[in-house]
Amino acid sequence: MKISATSALVLNWTDPALWKSPEAIAYNQNLDVSEGEKLFQLFSAEESFMHLQSVSGRKYFMKNTVCNFLDALHKQDLSGQVLILAAGLAPLSIEIASLFPSSQVFDVDKYLMHDKHALVNGEPQNIEFIACDITDLSSLQEQLTKHDFNKDKPSIAVMEGIIYYLPLDGLKSIMKFLWQNHMAFACDICLKPELVHVQTRKYVSDVFRKIKDEVGLDFINFYSAEEITSLLEEAGYTKIRVTNMQHIQKERTGDQYPFTETDSCWVMTVYAE
Ligand SMILES: C[S@@+](CC[C@H](N)C(=O)[O-])C[C@H]1O[C@@H](n2cnc3c(N)ncnc32)[C@H](O)[C@@H]1O
């Protein structure tokens, strides 16, 4: 299956060792990422190395955050639900659903959900694929109900690699919707370039310029840790933890390199409940 250029770019920049279940490994191997080739070629080996570290770090955070959430429930003999918004063709839902067969996972994206469903082909069975614009909250609510999302079960929502492409009002409404539905929330943001260390700032400016030029985006929204915290508070969340990639890199690889300063990386991860 061919996939869109930006999805393919992100998949090219993911350490495949992150996926442990046979289902996610098989799925990943069957994806054809050649559509992202032209975009991928615009980056030097050094740039690709830096983006591989930052994308792999954010994916590591999302997977671990969801696994920790479900593990904690499991210990109390409970099962949870996972809502992945703007899931794209990434293997996260397949990995989580395979590792937690008693949890229901909901993959939502505007595009390619039918193809993803076909490629997964019932292995694992506990994923619902929903084609929906995530800023259209009445449709999202309707679709979730149609797919048996249970409002009374503990749930976590993930928004990875999407917040920078959403208008601010759309993001605010989604956060409010998730809070009103009692969902814990994991996401990543891209820092405003001026908040990134001068030695690595060029990576953030360049990546979005190249993506913008190649796929014709008209805006990118950057945030600071304080701004995303206030938006989450405004939505209703009270416990908010923003983590920089230096910490995640050390946990993931055993070394902070190449994020040697706290502000070396342009991606920050967020957990809220
Ligand atoms: C860069 S990809 C990220 C995919 C995946 N979350 C990841 O991190 O690998 C962005 C995804 O957001 C989806 N998307 C963008 N705007 C959307 C919207 N309004 N509603 C649903 N999906 C959207 C795109 O189709 C694409 O799959």
The ligand as an SDF file (V2000), in Angstrom:
LIG
                    3D

 27 29  0  0  0  0  0  0  0  0999 V2000
    2.2540   13.3970   10.2700 C   0  0  0  0  0  0  0  0  0  0  0  0
    0.9140   12.2430   10.2560 S   0  0  0  0  0  0  0  0  0  0  0  0
    1.0510   11.5290   11.8980 C   0  0  0  0  0  0  0  0  0  0  0  0
    0.5250   10.1360   11.9270 C   0  0  0  0  0  0  0  0  0  0  0  0
    0.7510    9.3860   13.2600 C   0  0  0  0  0  0  0  0  0  0  0  0
   -0.0240    9.9700   14.3370 N   0  0  0  0  0  0  0  0  0  0  0  0
    2.2260    9.3770   13.6150 C   0  0  0  0  0  0  0  0  0  0  0  0
    2.6290   10.1250   14.5050 O   0  0  0  0  0  0  0  0  0  0  0  0
    2.9790    8.6210   13.0040 O   0  0  0  0  0  0  0  0  0  0  0  0
   -0.4990   13.3050   10.4480 C   0  0  0  0  0  0  0  0  0  0  0  0
   -1.8360   12.5700   10.2750 C   0  0  0  0  0  0  0  0  0  0  0  0
   -2.8980   13.4350   10.6340 O   0  0  0  0  0  0  0  0  0  0  0  0
   -3.9990   13.1940    9.7840 C   0  0  0  0  0  0  0  0  0  0  0  0
   -4.8820   14.3600    9.8790 N   0  0  0  0  0  0  0  0  0  0  0  0
   -4.5620   15.6610    9.6200 C   0  0  0  0  0  0  0  0  0  0  0  0
   -5.6190   16.4610    9.8700 N   0  0  0  0  0  0  0  0  0  0  0  0
   -6.6320   15.6420   10.3020 C   0  0  0  0  0  0  0  0  0  0  0  0
   -7.9760   15.8690   10.7110 C   0  0  0  0  0  0  0  0  0  0  0  0
   -8.5020   17.1040   10.7340 N   0  0  0  0  0  0  0  0  0  0  0  0
   -8.7430   14.8070   11.0680 N   0  0  0  0  0  0  0  0  0  0  0  0
   -8.2180   13.5590   11.0450 C   0  0  0  0  0  0  0  0  0  0  0  0
   -6.9540   13.2750   10.6670 N   0  0  0  0  0  0  0  0  0  0  0  0
   -6.1690   14.3130   10.2990 C   0  0  0  0  0  0  0  0  0  0  0  0
   -3.3500   12.9580    8.4420 C   0  0  0  0  0  0  0  0  0  0  0  0
   -4.2150   12.2700    7.5680 O   0  0  0  0  0  0  0  0  0  0  0  0
   -2.1200   12.1310    8.8420 C   0  0  0  0  0  0  0  0  0  0  0  0
   -2.3930   10.7640    8.8210 O   0  0  0  0  0  0  0  0  0  0  0  0
  1  2  1  0
  2  3  1  0
  2 10  1  0
  3  4  1  0
  4  5  1  0
  5  6  1  0
  5  7  1  0
  7  8  2  0
  7  9  1  0
 10 11  1  0
 11 12  1  0
 11 26  1  0
 12 13  1  0
 13 14  1  0
 13 24  1  0
 14 15  1  0
 14 23  1  0
 15 16  2  0
 16 17  1  0
 17 18  1  0
 17 23  2  0
 18 19  1  0
 18 20  2  0
 20 21  1  0
 21 22  2  0
 22 23  1  0
 24 25  1  0
 24 26  1  0
 26 27  1  0
M  CHG  2   2   1   9  -1
M  END
$$$$
